[in-house]
Amino acid sequence: MTDVRVAGVGLTPFGSHPERSGRDLFGEAALRAFEDAAVDRADVEELNYGNFMGALAEHQGHQAPLMAEAAGVSCPATRYESACASAGVAVREAVRTVAAGDADVVLAGGMERMTNLPTDEVTEGLAIAADDLYEVRAGVTFPGAYALMANAYFDAYGGSREDLAHVASKNHENALPNEYAQYRKEVSVAEAMDAPPVAEPLHLYDACPITDGASALVLVSEEYAAEHDLDASVAVTGTGQGTDRMALGDREHLARTPAADDAADAAYADAGVEAADVDVAEVHDCFTIAEVLALESLGLFEPGEGISAAREGITTADGDLPVNLSGGLKAKGHPVGATGGSQIAELTRLLRGDHPNSEHVPDAEVGVAHNAGGTVASAVVHVLEVAE
């Protein structure tokens, strides 16, 4: 097994780009990644590409060959789909491929284009990540589903809307200096509390936005990095994946996310680290309650303790364990097929010291990324470390 290094990362600005095609967005992210990596495109042996709803948003299936062309690579290309964890799964398979010695250079990432559709069509498109037979046909949407999870959490452990408002306010503040973030605006706790309801107890600022964007990573073997004298100081040392029952009604507990528990356990074991070793985290906060659930599944907080982490300042930029310094899905944005790659890109920049929020984690050596699909029926976790 070889060490897997992140040679380069590339992102588009997240936001509304209805005039741009998906291939244009991914091509830009790939260009930035290659420039950051100083790796020749001709050396890429595989492309792992994540996308969820391209067939609906762009009437375009079979996207992997298109994205290979857009990225300027000539190699086997595969599209991965796991709802909002699509890019996370794509990256995971790229990591496993390089670690196994089956390739020295893999391009991985994802793209989603959503704002060209009306909001109701986006909502309908995202809903296919839920159980159609037992949830969607009954009228369940993801805001409603996460509201059920939030209420279950409050019933089991306590907590309040104000606790969630602190999560929203924190992540908006983190997004302010991030040039790739969709919403670079402050949102106070009071503003989050006063926002209109979406599905109680979740209000407007508890939900992530509809977003266009792309992410790309150039992953290389340790040997390739050394041979080509690359500045690849961050390694993906652990990866894990988990699965849960699709429908909430089939689960034993709505206030826990076992798929993420399993993914975290596997990733930590793969990396040879523990939750206590983590210095910084990027987690899947599609709704504010999702950040709380993620922190507990990652073992960073005990069940029932994650809800107060933002309010107590533990997970703020200046806290003991900064979470979502990118702004998270909440403020940076959530182009669903790109998010898992974006999280790795942001963590890489934070650990390298060239992220606008790196000043808050100057001595960080271990980061963890948590990417979830649907109501966490799918989850992928990666551990990143500063290489020795």
C-alpha positions as CSV (number, residue, x, y, z in Angstrom):
1,M,0.0,0.0,0.0
2,T,1.3,3.5,-0.9
3,D,0.6,6.8,0.7
4,V,-2.0,8.9,-1.3
5,R,-1.0,12.5,-1.6
6,V,-3.2,15.4,-2.7
7,A,-1.1,17.0,-5.3
8,G,-3.6,19.7,-6.3
9,V,-7.1,21.0,-5.7
10,G,-9.4,23.0,-7.8
11,L,-12.8,24.7,-7.3
12,T,-15.2,26.9,-9.1
13,P,-16.8,29.7,-7.2
14,F,-20.0,28.2,-5.7
15,G,-23.3,30.1,-6.5
16,S,-25.7,30.7,-9.3
17,H,-24.3,30.1,-12.8
18,P,-27.3,29.2,-14.9
19,E,-25.6,30.4,-18.1
20,R,-22.8,27.9,-17.8
21,S,-22.8,24.2,-18.7
22,G,-21.8,21.4,-16.3
23,R,-18.8,20.5,-18.5
24,D,-17.7,24.1,-18.4
25,L,-17.8,24.2,-14.6
26,F,-15.9,20.9,-14.2
27,G,-13.4,21.9,-16.8
28,E,-12.6,25.0,-14.8
29,A,-12.2,23.1,-11.5
30,A,-9.9,20.6,-13.3
31,L,-7.8,23.4,-14.8
32,R,-7.3,24.9,-11.4
33,A,-6.4,21.5,-9.9
34,F,-3.8,20.8,-12.6
35,E,-2.3,24.2,-12.1
36,D,-2.1,23.7,-8.4
37,A,-0.6,20.3,-8.8
38,A,1.9,21.0,-11.6
39,V,1.0,17.5,-12.9
40,D,0.8,16.8,-16.7
41,R,-2.7,15.8,-17.8
42,A,-1.2,13.0,-19.9
43,D,-0.2,11.3,-16.6
44,V,-3.8,10.9,-15.4
45,E,-4.7,7.2,-15.5
46,E,-8.3,7.4,-14.3
47,L,-11.1,10.0,-13.8
48,N,-13.6,9.4,-11.0
49,Y,-16.5,11.9,-11.3
50,G,-19.4,12.5,-9.0
51,N,-22.8,13.8,-10.2
52,F,-26.3,13.2,-8.9
53,M,-29.0,15.0,-10.9
54,G,-27.4,15.8,-14.3
55,A,-29.9,13.7,-16.2
56,L,-32.6,15.9,-14.7
57,A,-30.9,19.3,-14.7
58,E,-29.2,19.1,-18.0
59,H,-30.9,16.2,-19.7
60,Q,-27.5,14.6,-19.9
61,G,-26.6,11.1,-18.7
62,H,-23.3,9.3,-19.4
63,Q,-21.4,12.4,-18.2
64,A,-18.0,10.8,-17.5
65,P,-16.7,10.9,-21.0
66,L,-17.8,14.5,-21.4
67,M,-16.0,15.5,-18.2
68,A,-12.9,13.7,-19.3
69,E,-12.9,15.8,-22.5
70,A,-13.6,19.0,-20.5
71,A,-10.7,18.2,-18.2
72,G,-8.4,17.5,-21.1
73,V,-7.6,13.9,-20.0
74,S,-7.6,10.7,-22.1
75,C,-8.2,7.8,-19.7
76,P,-11.0,5.6,-18.3
77,A,-13.7,7.8,-16.8
78,T,-16.5,6.7,-14.5
79,R,-19.4,8.6,-13.0
80,Y,-20.3,7.8,-9.4
81,E,-23.8,8.5,-7.9
82,S,-24.6,8.4,-4.2
83,A,-26.9,11.4,-3.9
84,C,-25.1,14.2,-2.1
85,A,-22.2,11.9,-1.3
86,S,-21.5,11.3,-5.0
87,A,-18.1,13.1,-5.1
88,G,-17.2,11.6,-1.7
89,V,-17.6,8.1,-3.1
90,A,-15.7,9.1,-6.3
91,V,-12.8,10.4,-4.2
92,R,-12.9,7.3,-2.0
93,E,-12.5,5.0,-5.0
94,A,-9.7,7.1,-6.3
95,V,-7.9,6.9,-3.0
96,R,-8.3,3.1,-2.9
97,T,-7.1,2.8,-6.5
98,V,-3.9,4.8,-5.8
99,A,-3.3,3.2,-2.4
100,A,-3.5,-0.3,-4.0
101,G,-0.9,0.6,-6.6
102,D,-3.3,0.3,-9.5
103,A,-2.6,3.9,-10.6
104,D,-0.2,6.7,-9.8
105,V,-2.4,9.6,-10.8
106,V,-6.2,9.9,-10.6
107,L,-8.4,12.9,-11.1
108,A,-11.4,12.9,-8.8
109,G,-14.2,15.3,-8.0
110,G,-17.7,16.2,-9.1
111,M,-20.1,18.8,-10.5
112,E,-23.7,19.8,-10.1
113,R,-25.7,22.4,-12.0
114,M,-29.0,23.2,-10.3
115,T,-30.0,26.9,-10.5
116,N,-31.1,26.7,-14.1
117,L,-34.2,24.9,-12.8
118,P,-37.1,26.4,-10.8
119,T,-37.0,25.8,-7.1
120,D,-39.9,23.3,-7.2
121,E,-38.1,21.2,-9.8
122,V,-34.9,21.2,-7.9
123,T,-36.8,20.1,-4.8
124,E,-38.5,17.3,-6.8
125,G,-35.1,16.3,-8.3
126,L,-33.4,16.1,-4.9
127,A,-36.3,14.1,-3.6
128,I,-35.3,11.0,-5.7
129,A,-32.5,10.5,-3.1
130,A,-35.3,9.5,-0.7
131,D,-37.4,6.3,-0.7
132,D,-39.9,7.0,-3.5
133,L,-42.3,4.3,-2.5
134,Y,-42.6,5.0,1.2
135,E,-41.5,8.7,1.5
136,V,-41.7,10.7,-1.7
137,R,-45.2,9.6,-2.6
138,A,-46.3,10.5,0.9
139,G,-45.1,14.0,0.4
140,V,-41.8,13.9,2.3
141,T,-39.1,16.4,1.2
142,F,-35.7,16.7,2.6
143,P,-36.5,19.8,4.8
144,G,-39.3,17.8,6.2
145,A,-37.2,14.7,6.7
146,Y,-34.4,16.6,8.5
147,A,-37.1,18.4,10.6
148,L,-38.2,15.0,11.8
149,M,-34.6,14.2,12.7
150,A,-34.2,17.5,14.5
151,N,-37.4,16.9,16.5
152,A,-36.3,13.4,17.4
153,Y,-32.9,14.7,18.6
154,F,-34.6,17.3,20.8
155,D,-36.9,14.7,22.2
156,A,-34.0,12.4,22.9
157,Y,-31.3,14.8,24.1
158,G,-32.7,18.3,24.5
159,G,-31.6,21.4,22.6
160,S,-33.4,24.2,20.9
161,R,-33.7,26.3,17.7
162,E,-31.3,28.8,19.2
163,D,-28.6,26.1,19.3
164,L,-29.1,25.5,15.6
165,A,-29.1,29.2,15.0
166,H,-25.6,29.3,16.4
167,V,-24.5,26.7,13.9
168,A,-25.9,28.8,11.0
169,S,-24.3,32.0,12.3
170,K,-20.9,30.3,12.8
171,N,-20.8,28.9,9.3
172,H,-21.8,32.2,7.7
173,E,-19.0,34.0,9.5
174,N,-16.5,31.3,8.4
175,A,-17.6,31.9,4.7
176,L,-16.8,35.6,4.8
177,P,-13.2,35.4,3.6
178,N,-13.7,32.3,1.4
179,E,-13.5,33.4,-2.2
180,Y,-15.4,30.3,-3.3
181,A,-18.4,30.7,-1.0
182,Q,-21.9,31.4,-2.3
183,Y,-23.0,33.5,0.7
184,R,-20.3,35.7,2.1
185,K,-22.6,37.6,4.5
186,E,-22.9,37.7,8.2
187,V,-26.1,36.2,9.7
188,S,-26.6,36.8,13.4
189,V,-28.2,34.4,15.8
190,A,-31.1,36.7,16.1
191,E,-31.5,36.9,12.3
192,A,-31.5,33.1,12.1
193,M,-34.0,32.9,14.8
194,D,-36.3,35.4,13.1
195,A,-36.1,33.8,9.6
196,P,-39.3,32.3,8.2
197,P,-40.0,28.6,8.9
198,V,-39.4,25.9,6.3
199,A,-40.3,22.8,8.3
200,E,-40.4,23.2,12.1
201,P,-38.0,23.4,13.9
202,L,-36.0,24.3,10.8
203,H,-36.1,27.9,9.4
204,L,-34.6,29.5,6.4
205,Y,-31.1,29.9,7.7
206,D,-31.1,26.3,8.9
207,A,-31.0,25.1,5.2
208,C,-28.2,25.2,2.7
209,P,-28.8,27.0,-0.7
210,I,-29.3,25.7,-4.2
211,T,-25.9,25.9,-5.8
212,D,-24.0,25.4,-9.0
213,G,-20.3,24.4,-8.8
214,A,-17.5,21.9,-9.3
215,S,-14.6,20.4,-7.5
216,A,-11.5,18.5,-8.7
217,L,-8.5,16.8,-6.9
218,V,-5.3,15.4,-8.4
219,L,-4.4,12.4,-6.2
220,V,-1.0,10.8,-6.7
221,S,1.1,8.1,-5.1
222,E,3.9,9.0,-2.7
223,E,6.4,7.6,-5.2
224,Y,5.0,9.7,-8.1
225,A,5.2,12.8,-5.9
226,A,8.8,12.1,-5.0
227,E,9.8,11.2,-8.5
228,H,8.4,14.5,-9.9
229,D,9.4,16.6,-6.9
230,L,5.9,17.7,-6.2
231,D,4.9,19.9,-3.3
232,A,2.2,17.5,-2.0
233,S,2.3,17.9,1.7
234,V,-1.1,16.6,2.6
235,A,-2.0,12.9,2.4
236,V,-5.4,11.1,2.5
237,T,-4.5,8.5,5.1
238,G,-8.0,7.0,5.8
239,T,-11.2,6.4,4.0
240,G,-14.5,4.8,5.1
241,Q,-18.0,4.3,3.9
242,G,-21.3,3.3,5.5
243,T,-24.9,2.6,4.6
244,D,-28.2,2.8,6.5
245,R,-31.8,2.0,5.6
246,M,-33.2,4.5,3.1
247,A,-36.5,5.4,4.7
248,L,-36.6,7.1,8.0
249,G,-39.5,5.0,9.0
250,D,-37.4,1.9,8.8
251,R,-34.7,3.2,11.2
252,E,-34.4,2.4,14.9
253,H,-33.4,5.9,15.9
254,L,-33.8,9.2,14.0
255,A,-31.4,11.1,16.2
256,R,-28.4,9.0,15.2
257,T,-26.7,8.3,11.8
258,P,-25.2,4.8,11.9
259,A,-23.9,5.0,8.3
260,A,-21.7,7.9,9.3
261,D,-20.7,6.0,12.5
262,D,-19.5,3.1,10.4
263,A,-17.7,5.3,7.9
264,A,-15.9,7.2,10.6
265,D,-14.8,4.0,12.4
266,A,-13.5,2.6,9.2
267,A,-11.7,5.8,8.2
268,Y,-10.0,6.2,11.6
269,A,-8.9,2.6,11.6
270,D,-7.5,3.0,8.1
271,A,-5.6,6.0,9.1
272,G,-4.5,4.7,12.5
273,V,-5.9,7.7,14.3
274,E,-8.7,8.4,16.8
275,A,-11.3,11.1,17.0
276,A,-9.3,12.8,19.7
277,D,-6.5,13.4,17.1
278,V,-8.7,15.5,14.9
279,D,-7.7,19.2,14.7
280,V,-10.2,20.5,12.1
281,A,-13.3,19.1,10.4
282,E,-15.5,19.8,7.3
283,V,-18.9,18.1,7.8
284,H,-22.1,17.8,5.7
285,D,-24.3,20.5,7.1
286,C,-27.0,20.5,4.5
287,F,-29.2,21.5,7.5
288,T,-27.9,22.8,10.8
289,I,-29.1,19.7,12.6
290,A,-27.0,17.6,10.2
291,E,-23.8,19.3,11.5
292,V,-24.8,18.2,15.0
293,L,-25.4,14.6,13.9
294,A,-22.2,14.5,12.0
295,L,-20.1,15.7,15.0
296,E,-21.5,12.9,17.1
297,S,-21.1,10.2,14.5
298,L,-17.5,11.3,14.0
299,G,-16.9,10.7,17.7
300,L,-16.0,14.3,18.3
301,F,-18.8,14.7,20.8
302,E,-20.8,12.2,22.7
303,P,-24.5,11.7,21.8
304,G,-26.5,14.7,23.0
305,E,-23.4,16.9,23.4
306,G,-23.0,18.1,19.8
307,I,-26.0,20.4,19.9
308,S,-24.3,22.9,22.2
309,A,-20.9,22.9,20.5
310,A,-21.4,26.0,18.4
311,R,-23.2,28.0,21.1
312,E,-20.4,27.2,23.6
313,G,-17.8,28.3,21.0
314,I,-16.0,24.9,20.8
315,T,-16.6,24.6,17.0
316,T,-16.1,28.2,16.1
317,A,-13.1,29.5,14.2
318,D,-11.3,30.3,17.4
319,G,-12.6,27.3,19.3
320,D,-10.8,24.1,20.3
321,L,-12.2,22.2,17.3
322,P,-13.0,24.5,14.3
323,V,-15.7,23.0,12.1
324,N,-16.6,24.1,8.6
325,L,-14.1,26.8,8.3
326,S,-15.0,26.9,4.6
327,G,-18.5,28.0,5.5
328,G,-19.9,24.5,5.1
329,L,-22.7,23.6,2.8
330,K,-24.7,26.1,4.8
331,A,-22.9,29.2,3.5
332,K,-20.3,28.0,1.0
333,G,-23.1,26.2,-0.9
334,H,-24.0,22.7,-1.9
335,P,-23.7,21.7,-5.5
336,V,-24.6,18.2,-4.5
337,G,-22.4,16.2,-6.9
338,A,-19.4,18.3,-6.1
339,T,-19.6,18.7,-2.3
340,G,-17.5,15.7,-1.2
341,G,-14.6,16.8,-3.4
342,S,-15.0,20.4,-2.2
343,Q,-14.6,19.3,1.4
344,I,-11.3,17.6,0.6
345,A,-10.1,20.6,-1.3
346,E,-10.9,23.0,1.6
347,L,-9.3,20.7,4.2
348,T,-6.2,20.4,2.0
349,R,-5.9,24.2,1.8
350,L,-6.4,24.5,5.5
351,L,-3.7,22.0,6.3
352,R,-1.3,23.4,3.8
353,G,-1.8,26.9,5.3
354,D,-3.0,28.7,2.1
355,H,-6.7,28.9,3.0
356,P,-8.0,32.3,4.1
357,N,-9.0,30.7,7.4
358,S,-5.8,28.7,7.9
359,E,-4.7,31.3,10.6
360,H,-7.3,29.7,12.9
361,V,-5.6,26.3,12.7
362,P,-1.9,27.1,12.2
363,D,-0.7,23.9,13.9
364,A,-3.4,21.5,12.6
365,E,-2.0,18.1,11.4
366,V,-5.2,16.0,11.2
367,G,-8.4,16.9,9.4
368,V,-11.6,14.9,8.8
369,A,-14.2,15.2,6.0
370,H,-17.8,13.9,6.4
371,N,-20.0,13.6,3.3
372,A,-23.5,12.3,3.5
373,G,-26.2,11.2,1.0
374,G,-29.9,11.7,1.5
375,T,-30.8,11.5,5.2
376,V,-27.4,9.9,5.7
377,A,-28.4,6.6,4.2
378,S,-25.0,6.9,2.6
379,A,-21.9,8.4,4.2
380,V,-18.2,8.7,3.3
381,V,-15.5,9.9,5.7
382,H,-11.9,10.7,4.9
383,V,-8.9,11.5,7.1
384,L,-6.3,13.9,5.9
385,E,-2.9,14.4,7.5
386,V,0.1,16.6,7.0
387,A,2.7,14.3,5.6
388,E,6.0,13.8,7.5
